[in-house]
Amino acid sequence: MALTLEEANRMVQAAIAKAEAINVKLSVAVCDAGGSLVAFNRMQGAIPVSATVAQGKAAASAGFGRPSGALAADSPVIQSVIATVGGRMLAAQGAVPVYKNDELVGAIGASGATAEQDEECALAGRAGL
């Protein structure tokens, strides 16, 4: 079961709506279970680096099937996996995995605010599915 573009876009919009409600500017990325980008949006005023960070958080969450903040950034195993995939994963709070019918189909990540606000918006995005 795959994540559709329509579903991914709906999650991005729900995350952005939450960001607007709490008055923060974010980048939001949704990737598939393999960590490939499906949908993305950077809000007007979001810092440029947040685009790369949101994608890295989402890729890490999808790759490990856990919230990106739950990954021990100092774990040698986690760091080895990140190095093996060319550093495109980021073990930092702000992304959550997405499941459909108990199957991991991807993840949604956010960046641009505090780590807690990023995750709050990612959770709101996932709830939009």
N, C-alpha and C positions, 0 to 999 in steps of 0.2 A: 504494500500500500504506500503510495507516494504522497508527498505534500504537493498540492496543486499551486499554480501561480495565483489563482484567485484566493485561496486560503492564506498564502503567504502575504499577499497584499492586504488582506483583511487584518492580519495580525500586526503588520507595520502600522496601519492606520489606527488600530486600537492602542498601540503603544504611544503613538504620537498624540492621540487624544489625551492619554494620561499625562504625558509630559506637559501638554498645554494646561491641563488642569492644575498641575503643581508648579507651573511657571518655570520650566527648565527647557533648555534647547539640546536636543539629542540627535545622534545618528542611530538608526535602527536597521539591523540586518537579520534576515531569515535565511538559513541555509538548510540544505537537505541532510540526510543521515550521513552522507559522505563528506560533509563540510563545504560543499559547493554552494555559492550564493544563488538564491532563488529570487529574493526581493530585497530592496534597499531604499532608504530615504534618509537624507540629511536635512534637518530642519534649518530654515533661515536663521543664522546666528549661532549655529552649533560650531564648535571649534573644529578646524579641519582634520586634526589627527583622530577625532572621534570616529571618523569613517572607517579607518583601518582597525581601530580598537574594537568597535562593535562587531566587525566581521571576525576578528580573532577570537573574541569571547564566544561568539556563536559557534564557530568551528570547533573550539575546545569542548563546549557543552555537548554538541552533537557527537563528537568523536568518543567521548567518555560516557555519554548518556547520563550526565549529572549536571547540576548547576555549576557554572564555571567557577563560582566562588568556593565551591566545596573541594576543588582540586588543590592539593597541597603544592603551591608554587615552588617550594623548596625541595620537593620530592625528586630524587635522582631519576626515578622511573618516568615521572611526568615530564621532567626536563629533557630526558632522552627522547621521548616520543615527540615532543615539540621540536627538538632539533632535527629529528628524522624527517619530519614533514616540512622542513624548511622554515620553521619559526612562524608559520601562519596561524598557530593556535596561541591563545593567551589565557593563562590560568589566573583570571581576576574576576571578581564579582561583577555580575551584570548580564548574565545570560542563563537561560533555562532550557532544558530539553523539551521537545514537543513529541507527544505520543498520540497515536490514533489507534483505537482498539488494542491497547497495550503493546503496540509496535512503535519503536523509535523511528520517527520520520524526519527529524531535523531538530533545529534549535532556533531560538530568537535571542539576539543580543542587543544591548543598548550601551551607549557611551556618550559622555558629555556633561554629566552631572556628578553627584557623589555616587559611590559604588552602590549604596543602598537605594538611591533614587533610580539609578540605572536598572537595578534588578526589579524594583517596583514597577517600572514601565514595561520591562520584559514580561513580567508576570501578567500585567494587564493585556499585553499583546497576545500572549498565549491564550488567555481567557477569551479573546476575540475569535478564536478558532471554534 
